[in-house]
Amino acid sequence: RILRAYARRVATGDIEALTRMTSLADDIEAAIRNAVTGLRDHGYSWADIGSRLGVTRQAAQQHWGGQP
């Protein structure tokens, strides 16, 4: 909800907020990477993680398995 509201704010002419929104996307990606790392540390497989994200285990490992 918050992201959609922020997107509407940008879309209505707050062009400066577009840069901040991109930075937010980077923060979200980092948070997902940390969550996936934690799940892997707790024994979840790439197949488990991939199925929750709607991707193959290979896609999950390629996207989140490497270093940031």
ROSE-4610 file (N, C-alpha, C; in Angstrom, 1 decimal, always signed):
// ROSE-4610
residu = [R/R/R/I/I/I/L/L/L/R/R/R/A/A/A/Y/Y/Y/A/A/A/R/R/R/R/R/R/V/V/V/A/A/A/T/T/T/G/G/G/D/D/D/I/I/I/E/E/E/A/A/A/L/L/L/T/T/T/R/R/R/M/M/M/T/T/T/S/S/S/L/L/L/A/A/A/D/D/D/D/D/D/I/I/I/E/E/E/A/A/A/A/A/A/I/I/I/R/R/R/N/N/N/A/A/A/V/V/V/T/T/T/G/G/G/L/L/L/R/R/R/D/D/D/H/H/H/G/G/G/Y/Y/Y/S/S/S/W/W/W/A/A/A/D/D/D/I/I/I/G/G/G/S/S/S/R/R/R/L/L/L/G/G/G/V/V/V/T/T/T/R/R/R/Q/Q/Q/A/A/A/A/A/A/Q/Q/Q/Q/Q/Q/H/H/H/W/W/W/G/G/G/G/G/G/Q/Q/Q/P/P/P]
num = [1/1/1/2/2/2/3/3/3/4/4/4/5/5/5/6/6/6/7/7/7/8/8/8/9/9/9/10/10/10/11/11/11/12/12/12/13/13/13/14/14/14/15/15/15/16/16/16/17/17/17/18/18/18/19/19/19/20/20/20/21/21/21/22/22/22/23/23/23/24/24/24/25/25/25/26/26/26/27/27/27/28/28/28/29/29/29/30/30/30/31/31/31/32/32/32/33/33/33/34/34/34/35/35/35/36/36/36/37/37/37/38/38/38/39/39/39/40/40/40/41/41/41/42/42/42/43/43/43/44/44/44/45/45/45/46/46/46/47/47/47/48/48/48/49/49/49/50/50/50/51/51/51/52/52/52/53/53/53/54/54/54/55/55/55/56/56/56/57/57/57/58/58/58/59/59/59/60/60/60/61/61/61/62/62/62/63/63/63/64/64/64/65/65/65/66/66/66/67/67/67/68/68/68]
x = [+0.8/+0.0/+0.9/+1.9/+2.8/+3.5/+4.0/+4.7/+3.7/+2.5/+1.6/+1.3/+1.1/+0.9/+2.0/+3.2/+4.4/+4.5/+4.2/+4.2/+3.2/+2.0/+1.0/+1.6/+2.3/+2.9/+3.9/+4.7/+5.7/+4.9/+3.9/+3.1/+2.4/+2.1/+1.4/+2.3/+3.6/+4.5/+5.6/+5.8/+6.9/+8.1/+8.7/+9.8/+11.0/+11.3/+12.4/+12.2/+11.0/+10.8/+11.1/+11.2/+11.6/+12.9/+13.9/+15.2/+15.2/+14.4/+14.3/+13.5/+12.6/+11.9/+12.8/+13.7/+14.7/+15.6/+16.0/+16.8/+16.1/+14.8/+13.9/+13.9/+13.9/+13.9/+15.2/+16.3/+17.6/+17.5/+16.9/+16.8/+15.9/+14.9/+14.0/+14.7/+15.5/+16.3/+17.3/+17.9/+18.9/+18.1/+17.0/+16.2/+15.8/+15.4/+15.0/+16.2/+17.4/+18.6/+18.9/+18.8/+19.1/+18.1/+16.8/+15.8/+16.1/+16.5/+16.8/+18.1/+19.1/+20.3/+19.9/+19.0/+18.6/+17.8/+17.0/+16.2/+17.2/+18.2/+19.2/+20.0/+20.3/+21.0/+20.2/+18.9/+18.0/+17.6/+18.2/+18.1/+17.1/+16.5/+15.5/+16.3/+15.7/+16.4/+16.1/+16.8/+16.5/+15.2/+14.8/+13.5/+12.4/+12.6/+11.6/+11.4/+12.5/+12.5/+12.0/+12.4/+12.0/+10.4/+9.9/+8.5/+7.7/+8.1/+7.4/+7.5/+8.5/+8.7/+8.2/+7.7/+7.1/+8.2/+9.4/+10.5/+11.1/+11.9/+12.6/+13.6/+14.1/+15.2/+16.4/+16.7/+17.8/+17.8/+16.6/+16.4/+16.6/+16.1/+16.3/+17.8/+18.4/+19.9/+20.7/+20.4/+21.1/+20.9/+19.7/+19.4/+19.9/+19.6/+19.9/+21.1/+21.7/+22.7/+24.1/+24.3/+25.7/+25.8/+27.0/+27.3/+26.6/+26.2/+25.6/+26.5]
y = [-1.2/+0.0/+1.3/+1.2/+2.4/+2.6/+1.6/+1.7/+2.2/+1.7/+2.2/+3.7/+4.1/+5.5/+6.4/+5.9/+6.6/+6.7/+5.6/+5.6/+6.6/+6.7/+7.7/+9.1/+9.3/+10.6/+11.0/+10.1/+10.3/+10.6/+9.8/+9.9/+11.2/+11.8/+13.1/+14.3/+14.1/+15.2/+15.4/+14.5/+14.7/+13.9/+14.5/+13.8/+13.6/+14.5/+14.3/+13.0/+12.6/+11.4/+10.1/+10.2/+9.1/+8.5/+9.4/+8.9/+8.2/+8.8/+8.1/+6.8/+6.7/+5.4/+4.4/+4.7/+3.8/+3.3/+4.2/+3.8/+2.8/+3.1/+2.2/+0.8/+0.7/-0.6/-1.4/-0.6/-1.2/-1.8/-1.0/-1.4/-2.6/-2.7/-3.9/-5.1/-5.0/-6.1/-6.6/-5.7/-6.1/-6.8/-6.3/-7.0/-8.4/-8.6/-9.9/-10.8/-10.3/-11.1/-11.5/-10.6/-11.0/-12.1/-11.9/-12.9/-14.3/-14.3/-15.5/-16.2/-15.4/-15.9/-16.5/-15.9/-16.4/-17.7/-17.8/-19.0/-20.1/-19.8/-20.9/-21.3/-20.4/-20.7/-21.6/-21.5/-22.4/-23.6/-23.9/-25.2/-25.3/-24.2/-24.2/-24.4/-25.1/-25.4/-24.3/-24.3/-23.3/-23.6/-24.9/-25.3/-24.7/-24.8/-24.2/-22.7/-22.0/-20.6/-20.2/-20.9/-20.6/-20.8/-21.8/-22.1/-21.0/-20.4/-19.3/-18.1/-17.9/-16.7/-16.9/-18.1/-18.3/-18.4/-18.9/-19.1/-20.5/-20.9/-22.2/-22.1/-23.2/-23.2/-22.6/-22.9/-22.4/-20.8/-20.3/-18.8/-18.2/-18.8/-18.2/-18.2/-19.3/-19.4/-18.5/-18.3/-17.4/-15.9/-15.6/-14.2/-13.9/-14.8/-14.4/-15.2/-16.2/-17.0/-16.4/-15.5/-14.9/-13.8/-13.2/-12.1/-10.8/-9.9/-8.6/-7.8]
z = [+0.0/+0.0/+0.0/+0.8/+0.9/-0.4/-1.0/-2.3/-3.4/-3.4/-4.4/-4.2/-3.0/-2.7/-3.1/-2.9/-3.3/-4.8/-5.5/-7.0/-7.5/-6.8/-7.3/-7.1/-6.0/-5.7/-6.8/-7.2/-8.3/-9.6/-9.8/-11.1/-11.2/-10.1/-10.2/-10.3/-10.5/-10.8/-9.8/-8.8/-7.9/-8.5/-9.5/-10.2/-9.3/-8.3/-7.4/-6.6/-6.3/-5.6/-6.4/-7.7/-8.5/-8.1/-7.9/-7.4/-6.1/-5.2/-3.9/-4.0/-4.9/-5.1/-5.7/-6.5/-7.0/-5.9/-5.1/-3.9/-3.0/-2.9/-2.1/-2.7/-4.0/-4.6/-4.3/-4.2/-3.9/-2.4/-1.5/-0.1/+0.0/-0.8/-0.8/-1.3/-2.3/-2.9/-1.8/-1.1/-0.1/+1.1/+1.4/+2.5/+2.1/+0.8/+0.3/+0.4/-0.1/-0.1/+1.4/+2.3/+3.7/+4.2/+3.8/+4.2/+3.6/+2.3/+1.7/+2.3/+2.6/+3.3/+4.6/+5.4/+6.7/+6.5/+5.5/+5.2/+4.9/+4.0/+3.7/+4.9/+5.8/+7.0/+7.9/+7.8/+8.6/+7.9/+6.8/+6.1/+5.0/+4.7/+3.5/+2.2/+1.3/+0.0/-0.9/-2.0/-3.1/-3.7/-3.7/-4.3/-3.4/-2.1/-1.1/-1.4/-1.5/-1.6/-3.0/-4.0/-5.4/-5.5/-4.9/-5.0/-4.4/-3.3/-2.6/-3.4/-4.2/-5.0/-6.5/-6.8/-8.1/-9.2/-8.8/-9.8/-9.5/-10.5/-10.3/-9.2/-8.8/-7.8/-8.4/-9.7/-10.3/-10.4/-10.7/-10.8/-9.5/-8.4/-7.1/-6.7/-7.0/-6.6/-7.4/-8.7/-9.5/-9.1/-8.7/-8.3/-6.9/-6.0/-4.6/-4.0/-4.7/-4.2/-4.2/-5.0/-5.1/-4.0/-4.0/-3.1/-3.7/-2.7/-3.2/-4.0]
